[in-house]
Amino acid sequence: MNNFENIYELKEDKSATGLKFFFISKGERDIIKAVQFSFIQELNGRNIYNLGFGDYDLENDTITDDINTNNGDAYKVLNTVLSTIPIFFENFSNDILLVQGSDGRPAFAENCRLVCKKNCIDECKNYNRRINIYRGYVDKNYEELIADYQFLGGSINEEQQIILQPYERYKKYDSVFLFRKNINFIL
């Protein structure tokens, strides 16, 4: 996961509670983007950090993760976000990273239907789209990635709890957990 080409220049900000990166998406307009790794909880003696990503509001120091800016540089932005993961593990080598999309929240499909032009009938086509992009990257590059990382798939049950299982390529998950392979982690 270290060989990314075509990425934006990053500015790093490390604090006691996590790690944040900033870059400027250059397309139809310049948009400040942020990648934030935030501590969320402990699991089996390991800290779990969430990978958050979105447009950065400099005035309010906030990240908006539920809009699509469609700036014409999606692959370069994705590569830039993914390029921060090895840096995260350089700083938090024994910890676990959680990746899930803001479009996987329970209320997303209901809110999407209010403004969506796709007229989805049975299932919202935008639901979990972001995690599907990350999963697609893992599935496509799985053989290379498992040399350094171990993956778990997370599925949300009726009680809105994440159930973890060993990751299987091409299986749908609501979240993906990854950690360095040298960590002794038992489900």
N, C-alpha and C positions, 0 to 999 in steps of 0.2 A: 504493500500500500504506500510505498515511498516513491514510486516512479511516475508521479503526475506531471504531465506536460500541460501547457496552455492553462495556467492558473493566474489569478490576480495576485499582486503583491499584498502580503498580510502585515498587519500591525498587531502585535501580541500584548495582552494585558493579563498578568497573572496576579491572583489574590489568594488569600487564605481559604476562600470558599469555592474557588474554581478558576477557570481559565476562559478568556474571551479573546476573539480575533475580530479584526475589522478589515474590510476591503471595500473598494469602490467598483461596483458593477458599471461597466461602460457600454452603453448600447444606445437606445433612442434618447436616453438621458443618463446622467450620472446619479447612481443610487448608492448610498452607504449601506452595506450589509454587515451583519454581525453573526458570528458563530460563538455560542456560549456553552461551556461545559459546567453545569451546576450540580452540586451535591444534592441528592434527594433522600437517600436513606442508606442503611447498612443491610447487607444480606450475607449471612454465613461468615461474618468477620471481614467482609470486604465492603468498601464504600462504593455506592452506585452513583454515577453521574449521568445526567441527561444531556444529550446533544440538542441544543436549541439553535434555530437558525431563522433569520428573517431580515426585514428592513429595519435599519437602526434609526431611531428618532433622537438626534443629537440634543435637541432642546430638553426632552424629558428623560433622557438616558434610558430608553426602553426599546425592546425588540418586538416588532409586530410580526408574528409568525403565521398569520392566517390569511394573508393576501397573496395574490399572484401579480407580480409587477410586469411580467412578460417583456423584459428588456432586450430580448433577442440574443442573449448570451447564456442560455440555460446550461449547456454542457460545460462551459468555462466556470460558471458559478458552482455547479455540482462538483467538478474536479477540485475547485478551491476549497469547498467545504470538506470534501473527503481528505484532502491533503493535510487538514488540521488533526486528523485522528492519530497518526503516528506521533505528532508533537504532544498531543494529550497524553499518550502512553509513555512518552519520555519523562513527563512531569508526574504522572500518577500511575506508575508501572504495575502496581499490585491491585489496581481497582478495576471496576466493571463499568462499561459504557452502555447506556440504554439509548436506542434510537427508535423513535416513534413519530408519527406525523401529527401535526395539529388538526389535520382533517380526519383523525381517527377517534376524536372525542365523541361521546354519546350524542350530544346535541347537534353535531355537525350536519348530519343528513337533513334534519328538520330545518335548520337555518338555510342550508343550501337550496332546498326546494323553494324557498321564498323568493330567491333572486335568480335561480339557475334557468338557463334557456334550453337546456337539454331535455327537459320534460321527462325525467326518469320516472318510470312507473313502479316497478317492484323494488329496485335497488338503486341507490344513489351512485352514479358512475364516478363521482369525485371523492367518495368516501374511501379513506385509506390510500389515496393516490400517492401521497408522499412516501409512506413506508414501502409501497410497491416499487418505487424508484430505487430506494436504498436496497431493498431485497433483490431487485434485478441486478444491481451492481454486485452484490455478494454472490448471487447464483452464477453470474457470468464469470466471475473471477475466483470462484470458490477454491479450486485446486491450488492456486497461488497463495490465497489468503490463509488457508489452514496451516501453512508452514509456520506462521507466526501467531495466529489468533485462533481462539476457540469461540464458537457461536452457539447461542441458545435462541430458540424461537419462543415468543410470548403470545399467548392467546387470551383474550378477555372472556371470562365466564359471565354468567347471569348476575353475579354479585359485583360485577365490574372489577374483579381481581385478576391480576395477570398470572396465568399458569405457565410455568416454564417447562420446556422439553428440549432434548437435543435437536439442533437445527437440521432440517432436511431441505435439500435444494428443491426449489420450485413449489414448495408448500406455502400457502398463505399464512401469514402471521400478522398480528396487530403491532408487534414490536420485535426488535432484534436486540439481543444482549451480546456484547463481545468483550473479550479480555485476552490478555497475552497468554500464550500457550504455556508458559512456564509457571503459571499459577495453579496451585492444587485446589480446584473448586469442585465440590460435590453438590449435586442437586438435592 
